[in-house]
């Protein structure tokens, strides 16, 4: 006679689904905004992250889960609006209407 002492494995319920690989989100952003004239390349992605990474992180749109050298993730629900503003304003200044609690234009 076998004693079955099966332990029920926990079923993870994914409650956070808006964070995705930064490179994939950026590629999709370029695809849906041909008016910006950006090319989908590793260099364009690197330049975008170097120029706007701090602003994206301060707005909570970009995270680097395992530290500085880890791949970034973007909040896909908010990335389009924030990135469009940053790219078209050609500034590192974050528009007030994108900051939680900031004035709306």
Backbone torsions as a table, in degrees:
resi	resn	phi	psi	omega
1	UNK	NA	131.0	-179.9
2	UNK	-98.4	137.8	174.6
3	UNK	-94.5	115.3	179.8
4	UNK	-91.0	106.4	176.0
5	UNK	-112.3	66.0	-179.2
6	UNK	-76.8	130.9	177.8
7	UNK	-98.8	125.5	-180.0
8	UNK	-67.7	126.9	179.0
9	UNK	-80.2	138.2	-178.7
10	UNK	-68.0	142.5	176.5
11	UNK	-101.7	113.4	-179.7
12	UNK	-73.1	129.7	175.9
13	UNK	-102.2	113.5	-177.5
14	UNK	-77.0	112.0	-179.7
15	UNK	-101.9	-16.2	-180.0
16	UNK	-112.0	112.1	-177.2
17	UNK	-128.1	7.9	-177.0
18	UNK	-93.4	-5.8	-179.3
19	UNK	-96.6	127.7	-177.3
20	UNK	-137.5	164.9	177.9
21	UNK	-52.0	126.0	-175.4
22	UNK	-58.1	-41.7	-177.2
23	UNK	-62.4	-40.4	-179.9
24	UNK	-68.2	-41.6	178.8
25	UNK	-64.4	-42.7	179.5
26	UNK	-63.6	-40.7	177.8
27	UNK	-61.2	-41.5	178.7
28	UNK	-66.6	-38.6	177.2
29	UNK	-58.7	-46.0	179.2
30	UNK	-63.3	-40.0	-179.2
31	UNK	-63.4	-40.3	-177.1
32	UNK	-85.5	-5.7	179.2
33	UNK	-127.3	64.9	179.4
34	UNK	-64.9	-20.5	-179.8
35	UNK	-64.0	-18.4	-179.9
36	UNK	-80.3	-18.7	177.9
37	UNK	70.4	23.6	179.5
38	UNK	-86.9	144.8	175.1
39	UNK	-97.1	141.3	178.8
40	UNK	-83.9	91.6	-179.7
41	UNK	-141.0	160.0	177.0
42	UNK	-59.1	-33.8	-179.4
43	UNK	-69.2	-42.9	178.1
44	UNK	-61.5	-43.0	179.1
45	UNK	-62.8	-45.7	180.0
46	UNK	-61.8	-44.6	179.4
47	UNK	-63.7	-40.8	178.5
48	UNK	-61.5	-46.0	-179.2
49	UNK	-66.9	-38.4	178.2
50	UNK	-65.3	-42.1	-177.0
51	UNK	-75.4	-40.4	-170.7
52	UNK	-117.0	2.4	-176.2
53	UNK	-57.2	-45.5	-179.4
54	UNK	-62.9	-42.1	178.6
55	UNK	-63.7	-43.6	179.5
56	UNK	-62.6	-40.1	178.8
57	UNK	-68.9	-40.0	-179.3
58	UNK	-67.1	-26.4	177.7
59	UNK	-88.0	-4.1	179.7
60	UNK	76.6	23.0	-179.3
61	UNK	-98.4	-19.2	-179.1
62	UNK	-129.8	140.6	175.3
63	UNK	-137.6	153.1	175.1
64	UNK	-123.9	88.2	-169.3
65	UNK	-57.0	-34.6	-175.5
66	UNK	-110.5	19.2	177.7
67	UNK	110.5	-177.5	-172.4
68	UNK	-55.3	-42.4	-175.6
69	UNK	-89.6	3.0	-179.8
70	UNK	-81.7	157.7	175.6
71	UNK	-63.9	143.2	180.0
72	UNK	-83.3	158.1	171.2
73	UNK	-125.9	148.0	179.5
74	UNK	-117.7	148.2	172.1
75	UNK	-78.3	103.7	-173.7
76	UNK	-65.4	-23.3	-179.6
77	UNK	-75.2	-27.3	-176.2
78	UNK	-112.4	-14.4	-172.4
79	UNK	-59.7	-44.9	-173.9
80	UNK	-56.0	-51.8	-177.3
81	UNK	-64.0	-47.2	-177.9
82	UNK	-65.6	-47.7	-178.8
83	UNK	-63.3	-40.5	179.6
84	UNK	-61.3	-44.3	178.5
85	UNK	-62.2	-46.1	-178.3
86	UNK	-64.0	-42.3	-177.9
87	UNK	-70.7	-43.3	-175.3
88	UNK	-78.5	-24.0	176.9
89	UNK	-83.9	-13.7	179.8
90	UNK	49.7	46.6	-178.3
91	UNK	-145.9	153.8	174.0
92	UNK	-86.5	-7.9	178.3
93	UNK	-71.1	134.2	-179.1
94	UNK	-86.8	124.6	178.5
95	UNK	-59.7	137.8	-176.2
96	UNK	-56.7	-33.1	-177.2
97	UNK	-71.3	-11.5	177.4
98	UNK	-91.2	-14.0	-179.8
99	UNK	-86.9	129.8	179.5
100	UNK	-56.7	125.3	179.4
101	UNK	85.7	-1.2	179.7
102	UNK	-80.1	170.7	179.5
103	UNK	-71.0	142.9	177.3
104	UNK	-94.2	141.7	179.6
105	UNK	-78.9	NA	NA
